[in-house]
Amino acid sequence: MSLLAFEVPEWYRQALDYILTEGLPGTLIIAGESVAASAIVGVLLGTLMTIHFLPLRGLIRLYIEIWRGLPIIVTIFLIFFALPALDIRFSAFQAAAIGLSLWGSAQVAEATRGAVESIPREQHEASAALGFGWTGRHVYVIVPQALRRLLPPMVSLLVNVLQNSTLAALIGALELLESGKRQVERLAAPPPVGDGEIHALPIYGTLLLLFFLISFPLTRLAAYLERRLV
């Protein structure tokens, strides 16, 4: 059998190049910004939830329950389609990143609260005996120990955010799913734009493989960290 039979078709090369150079960076940007914002806001809110001040704890609990309870797509639609009525506008990328950040920060806040409260009381007493106030105790002693326990859920959050970044395609952001969809539509167009054939199976199959290659190592890393650190 000729080796030419195994050559990759030109249409697939072009589609894959577009997905890797246009779609993949979009997904990574949305995921990176969302996880970074989720970590900063979530750790802060989760730590503040351990303060015995009921009004503050109630407000943070309300924040957590709202953004954990709403479907992510509803949050993204509210940001992208509803806020312009108040003259507040975000690009598709920004709306997706903000929506995922609100959901992610609520998840991190709850995990942080549990991690901070799991630190033995003796650590609080020892740091207080050294003259640390509440802020110093948490910044230099408690939160650094809690962050070690937060690593596994943070890696799992990254996986969830990567997978949920596909929701950005619904508002037109160019990420992996949207890039694959555009290539399917381009190739299905009649010549000279496309070849007039439907190539959905190989293109969406490629997207499935890409998500697996990204997500599987991260899920294994989260499991490893959970065994070693928690």
RAJO-V992047 format. One record per helix or strand. SS is the DSSP state (~ for helix, > for strand). FROM is the first residue (numbers start at 1). LEN is the number of residues. If there is no record, write none. Layout:
BEGIN
ss=SS from=FROM len=LEN
ss=SS from=FROM len=LEN
END
This chain:
BEGIN
ss=~ from=3 len=4
ss=~ from=10 len=39
ss=~ from=54 len=16
ss=~ from=72 len=15
ss=~ from=92 len=27
ss=~ from=121 len=9
ss=~ from=134 len=38
ss=~ from=176 len=13
ss=~ from=200 len=30
END
